[in-house]
Amino acid sequence: MSNCIVAQSGGPSSVINATVAGIVMANQLNPLYEHVYGGLNGIEGILQERFVDLTRLTDHELQVLCQTPASALGSCRYKLRRDNVEDMEEIFNIMEKYDIETMFYTGGNDSMDTVAALSEYAASHNIENRRFVGCPKTIDNDLMITDHAPGFASSAKFIATTALQCWQDLSVYPPSRREVFILETMGRDAGWLAASACLSGIVDVLIVPEVSFDEDKVMDRIRECIEENAKCFVVISEGAHYADGTYIAAGEARNDLFGHAVLGGAGKALEQMILDNDVCPRCKVQDLSTAQRCHASEASLVDVTESYRLGMSAHMRSADPKFTGMMVGVRRRTDVDDYDVEYFAVEADKVANYVRNFPTEWLEKNYRGITLEAVDYMKPLIQGTPDLIIKDGMPEQTVPFYMRGAEIEKK
């Protein structure tokens, strides 16, 4: 019996570990592989042969893993390039050395590109006994074809809840205190996260990458809110930009290893515009930063459950020796009245390197928020809160595997 390996890549989420737990549990129930290895720090750690053995994690360990945010196996931003023959050969040599038949790679857009690249290399070199399966995750919800990406719902729930709670705080002062509250979310290319704040029902102004930023119109809209209510609640995506593509984020954006802009500061830039235009004398900015992707204590039960079952589905599908180069996605069922999903497979190269934007038809005009159709899409995703295992007053969390010093001995 051969082995498999699961690894994580890219920005983490609060439910990415649930997919790993699903793969491990599935193999315990139906042992397709002798060992389920965990690759530490994604493809970068695999190239260094940094593995742990996850095969016999207990039920308790798997439950705690499901409620642990971030990447318990560690992540990376390593770009596996198709023209890097040395890396490609090394990965296949390592898989052969450890008798690893299947690699489950959990990540976003670039991770699906890694799955596609490795599968293409295997096909072009007639390697039939090494397979690659993508398990999607991204809080940005910008992956094509799948109805939604695991990780988005929990972030959306956190953002909407935080917006509502900040609005309660903003609203305690009398009308004589005019004030603008600005909430900044992640979202370089797509406005899903910023839009999710509108589930709170209190957002006055929504600024997302899908609609170019028009300073005059935005200032007019904020003035309108101040005149009517003395307060204005604004949500802005970090990727908000002018018509020419220039980001409004304070400072000059730089690029990461994948050529993506590294952003931050859109909220502060907007604050300065409001003050400079004498729209309102007082602004407060809250950048959700890392919190929106690692807040797991109030995760969406739907999100955790789907992430776990997606891992199980990926494992089950890998029983087919021809199953490779595929991503397991989530499809919303239309044949039932209540919300439910089913899992399906799609070629990873149809997902990689594409961006799924927030539908512009779901945006109200003049930056006024989202339509009822958008609410109907997102609301089922944020339902339920998992029952947490509590230890010493706080949610118990997995000690990251890369901190344990329990790596298997290199061969």
C-alpha positions in Angstrom: 0.0 0.0 0.0 1.4 3.4 -1.0 1.3 6.7 1.0 -0.3 10.1 0.5 0.7 13.6 1.7 -1.3 16.7 2.4 0.2 20.2 2.5 -1.1 23.7 2.9 -0.1 26.9 1.0 -0.8 30.5 0.7 -2.8 32.7 3.1 -4.5 30.5 5.8 -8.0 30.6 7.0 -9.9 29.6 10.1 -11.1 26.3 8.6 -8.2 25.1 6.4 -7.3 22.5 9.0 -10.7 21.0 8.8 -9.9 19.8 5.3 -6.7 18.1 6.5 -8.8 16.5 9.3 -11.3 15.2 6.7 -8.5 13.6 4.7 -7.0 11.9 7.8 -10.4 10.7 9.0 -11.4 9.4 5.6 -8.2 7.3 5.5 -8.9 5.9 8.9 -12.4 4.9 7.8 -11.3 3.6 4.4 -7.5 3.0 4.4 -6.4 3.8 0.8 -2.9 4.7 2.0 -0.6 3.2 4.6 0.5 6.6 5.8 -1.0 10.1 5.6 2.0 12.4 5.8 1.8 16.1 6.4 4.2 18.3 4.4 5.4 21.2 6.5 5.3 24.6 4.9 3.8 23.5 1.7 5.7 22.7 -1.5 8.8 24.4 0.0 8.8 22.0 2.9 8.2 19.0 0.7 11.3 19.9 -1.3 13.2 19.8 2.0 11.6 16.4 3.0 10.0 17.9 6.1 7.2 15.5 6.9 5.1 14.5 9.9 2.9 11.4 10.2 -0.8 12.3 10.6 -2.1 8.7 10.0 -3.2 7.9 13.6 -4.4 11.2 15.0 -7.1 10.5 17.6 -10.7 11.7 17.4 -9.9 14.4 20.0 -6.9 15.6 18.0 -9.0 15.8 14.9 -11.7 17.7 16.6 -9.2 20.2 18.0 -7.6 20.4 14.6 -10.9 21.4 13.1 -11.3 24.4 15.4 -7.7 25.6 15.1 -7.2 28.5 12.7 -4.3 29.2 10.4 -2.2 26.4 8.8 -1.3 23.8 11.4 1.1 22.3 8.9 2.6 25.6 8.1 2.3 27.5 4.8 4.5 29.0 2.1 4.6 31.5 -0.7 6.9 29.4 -2.9 6.3 29.7 -6.6 6.7 26.4 -8.3 7.6 27.3 -11.9 7.0 25.0 -14.8 10.4 25.8 -16.3 12.2 24.9 -13.0 13.1 21.4 -14.0 15.3 20.9 -10.9 12.3 21.5 -8.6 10.0 19.3 -10.6 12.4 16.4 -10.7 13.2 16.7 -7.0 9.5 16.6 -6.1 9.0 13.4 -8.1 12.2 11.9 -6.7 11.0 12.6 -3.1 7.6 11.1 -3.8 9.2 8.0 -5.1 11.6 7.8 -2.1 8.7 7.9 0.4 6.3 5.9 -1.8 3.9 8.8 -2.0 1.3 8.2 -4.6 -1.1 11.1 -4.0 -0.4 14.7 -3.0 -3.4 16.7 -1.6 -2.6 20.4 -1.9 -4.8 22.8 0.1 -4.8 26.4 -1.0 -6.1 29.1 -3.3 -5.5 30.2 -6.9 -1.7 29.7 -6.9 -2.0 26.4 -5.1 -4.3 25.1 -7.8 -1.7 26.2 -10.3 0.8 24.0 -8.5 -1.5 21.1 -8.7 -2.0 21.7 -12.5 1.8 22.2 -13.1 2.7 18.9 -11.3 0.0 17.0 -13.1 1.2 18.4 -16.5 4.7 17.4 -15.7 3.7 13.9 -14.8 1.6 13.5 -18.0 4.4 14.9 -20.2 6.9 12.4 -18.7 4.5 9.4 -18.7 4.5 9.2 -14.9 1.3 7.4 -14.0 1.8 6.5 -10.3 2.1 10.1 -8.9 -1.1 12.0 -8.6 -2.1 15.5 -7.4 -5.4 16.7 -6.0 -6.4 20.3 -5.2 -8.5 21.2 -2.1 -9.6 24.8 -2.4 -9.5 27.4 0.3 -9.5 31.2 0.2 -11.2 33.8 2.3 -11.3 36.0 -0.7 -13.9 33.7 -2.4 -12.3 34.5 -5.8 -11.9 30.9 -7.1 -13.7 30.1 -10.3 -16.3 27.4 -10.8 -16.8 26.4 -7.2 -19.9 28.0 -5.7 -17.8 29.3 -2.8 -14.4 28.6 -1.3 -14.0 27.1 2.1 -12.8 29.8 4.5 -14.9 32.6 3.0 -18.0 32.0 5.1 -16.2 32.2 8.4 -14.4 35.4 7.4 -17.7 36.8 6.2 -19.4 36.0 9.4 -16.6 37.6 11.4 -16.6 40.7 9.2 -20.4 41.2 9.4 -20.5 40.6 13.1 -17.6 43.0 13.7 -19.3 45.6 11.5 -22.5 45.4 13.5 -20.7 45.6 16.8 -18.6 48.6 15.7 -21.8 50.3 14.5 -23.3 49.8 18.0 -20.2 51.6 19.4 -20.3 54.4 16.8 -24.0 55.1 17.5 -23.9 55.8 21.2 -23.0 59.5 20.8 -25.7 62.2 20.1 -26.1 63.8 16.6 -23.9 66.7 17.7 -20.9 64.4 17.3 -20.5 63.8 13.6 -18.3 60.9 12.8 -17.3 58.5 10.0 -16.3 54.9 10.8 -14.2 53.1 8.2 -13.8 49.4 8.2 -11.1 48.0 5.9 -11.1 44.4 4.8 -8.9 42.2 2.7 -9.7 41.7 -1.0 -7.0 42.6 -3.5 -8.9 41.9 -6.7 -12.4 40.9 -5.5 -14.9 42.6 -3.1 -16.5 39.5 -1.6 -15.2 40.2 1.9 -16.0 43.8 2.0 -19.5 43.0 0.6 -20.1 40.5 3.3 -20.1 43.3 5.9 -23.4 44.4 4.4 -25.0 41.2 5.9 -25.0 43.3 9.1 -27.6 45.7 7.6 -25.8 48.8 8.8 -23.3 49.7 6.0 -23.9 53.1 4.4 -21.0 53.1 1.9 -19.4 50.1 0.2 -16.2 50.5 -1.8 -14.9 47.4 -3.7 -12.5 46.7 -6.5 -15.2 45.9 -9.0 -16.4 49.5 -9.2 -13.7 52.2 -9.7 -13.3 54.7 -6.9 -14.7 58.1 -7.8 -13.6 60.5 -5.1 -16.2 63.1 -5.7 -19.1 60.6 -5.7 -17.9 58.9 -2.6 -17.4 62.2 -0.8 -20.9 63.2 -1.8 -22.4 60.0 -0.6 -20.7 60.3 2.8 -21.8 63.9 3.1 -25.4 62.8 2.4 -25.2 60.2 5.3 -23.7 62.7 7.7 -26.4 65.3 6.9 -29.1 62.7 7.5 -27.8 60.7 10.5 -24.6 62.5 11.7 -22.9 59.2 11.3 -21.6 57.2 8.3 -20.4 53.6 8.3 -18.0 52.9 5.4 -16.6 49.5 4.3 -13.6 49.5 1.9 -11.7 46.7 0.3 -7.9 47.0 0.4 -7.9 46.6 -3.4 -10.1 49.7 -4.0 -8.7 51.6 -7.0 -9.2 54.5 -9.3 -10.4 54.1 -12.9 -6.8 54.0 -14.2 -6.0 51.0 -11.8 -4.1 53.0 -9.3 -4.8 51.8 -5.7 -6.0 54.3 -3.3 -4.1 52.5 -0.5 -1.7 54.8 1.3 1.9 54.4 0.1 3.1 52.6 -3.0 1.9 49.0 -3.4 4.6 46.4 -3.9 4.3 42.9 -5.4 4.9 39.5 -3.8 6.6 36.5 -5.3 3.5 35.7 -7.5 3.3 39.3 -8.9 0.3 40.2 -6.7 0.1 43.6 -5.2 0.8 43.7 -1.4 -1.7 46.2 -0.2 -2.9 47.9 3.0 -3.9 51.4 4.1 -6.9 52.0 2.0 -8.9 53.0 5.1 -6.3 55.5 6.2 -6.1 57.0 2.7 -9.9 57.4 2.6 -9.8 59.0 6.1 -7.4 61.6 4.8 -9.6 62.4 1.8 -12.6 62.9 4.1 -10.6 65.3 6.3 -9.0 67.1 3.4 -12.4 67.6 1.7 -14.0 68.8 5.0 -16.7 66.2 4.8 -16.6 65.3 8.5 -14.3 66.5 11.3 -13.9 63.0 12.9 -13.0 59.6 11.4 -12.1 56.3 12.9 -10.4 53.5 10.9 -10.5 49.8 11.8 -8.3 47.6 9.6 -9.4 44.0 10.2 -6.0 42.7 8.9 -5.1 39.2 10.0 -8.0 38.9 12.4 -10.5 38.3 9.6 -8.9 35.1 8.5 -7.8 33.6 11.8 -10.8 34.3 14.1 -12.0 30.7 14.6 -14.0 30.8 17.9 -17.1 32.1 16.1 -16.6 30.3 12.8 -19.4 29.4 10.5 -20.6 25.8 11.3 -21.5 25.5 7.6 -18.0 26.4 6.6 -16.2 24.0 9.1 -18.5 21.2 8.1 -18.1 21.7 4.3 -14.3 22.1 4.6 -14.1 18.8 6.5 -16.4 16.9 4.1 -14.5 18.3 1.1 -11.3 16.7 2.5 -13.2 13.4 2.8 -14.5 13.7 -0.7 -11.0 14.4 -2.1 -9.7 11.3 -0.3 -12.6 9.2 -1.6 -12.1 10.4 -5.2 -8.4 9.5 -5.0 -9.3 5.8 -4.9 -9.6 6.2 -8.7 -6.0 5.7 -10.0 -6.8 8.1 -12.9 -7.9 10.9 -10.6 -5.2 13.6 -10.8 -4.9 17.3 -11.8 -8.3 17.9 -10.3 -9.7 20.3 -7.7 -12.7 19.2 -5.6 -15.2 22.0 -5.5 -18.6 22.8 -3.8 -21.8 23.0 -5.7 -25.0 24.5 -4.2 -27.9 22.1 -4.8 -31.0 23.5 -6.6 -33.1 20.4 -6.2 -33.9 20.9 -2.5 -35.7 23.7 -0.6 -33.2 24.2 2.2 -29.5 25.1 1.7 -27.3 22.1 0.9 -24.3 21.3 -1.2 -22.6 18.5 -3.1 -19.0 18.0 -4.0 -17.7 17.7 -7.6 -14.4 17.7 -9.4 -13.0 20.1 -12.0 -9.6 20.3 -13.7 -7.3 22.5 -11.6 -6.1 24.4 -14.6 -9.6 25.7 -15.2 -9.4 27.4 -11.7 -5.8 28.4 -11.5 -4.8 32.0 -12.5 -8.4 33.3 -12.9 -10.2 35.7 -10.6 -13.9 35.4 -9.7 -15.1 38.9 -9.0 -18.1 39.9 -7.0 -20.9 40.3 -9.5 -21.4 44.0 -10.3 -25.2 43.3 -10.7 -25.2 42.5 -7.0 -23.9 46.0 -6.1 -26.3 48.9 -5.5 -25.5 52.1 -7.4 -23.6 55.0 -5.9 -21.7 52.8 -3.4 -24.9 52.0 -1.4 -24.2 48.3 -0.7 -25.4 45.0 -2.0 -28.7 43.7 -3.5 -31.0 41.1 -1.9 -29.7 38.5 -4.3 -26.2 38.9 -2.8 -27.7 38.6 0.7 -29.5 35.4 -0.4 -26.2 34.0 -1.7 -24.1 34.7 1.4 -26.6 34.4 4.3 -26.8 30.5 4.2 -23.0 30.3 4.4 -22.6 32.0 7.8 -25.1 29.9 9.7 -24.3 28.0 12.9 -21.4 28.1 15.3 -19.4 25.0 16.1 -19.4 23.5 19.7 -15.9 24.2 20.8 -13.6 22.2 23.1 -12.6 24.6 25.8 -9.3 24.4 27.8 -8.4 26.8 30.6 -11.2 29.1 29.5 -10.1 29.4 25.8 -10.7 27.2 22.7 -8.2 24.4 22.7 -5.9 24.6 19.7 -3.5 22.3 17.9 0.1 22.9 18.6 1.4 23.6 15.1 3.1 20.5 13.7 6.0 22.6 12.5 6.7 23.5 16.2 6.7 20.0 17.6 10.0 18.7 16.5 8.3 15.5 15.5 9.3 15.3 11.9 9.9 11.8 10.5 13.5 10.9 9.8 14.7 11.6 6.3 15.3 8.7 4.1 
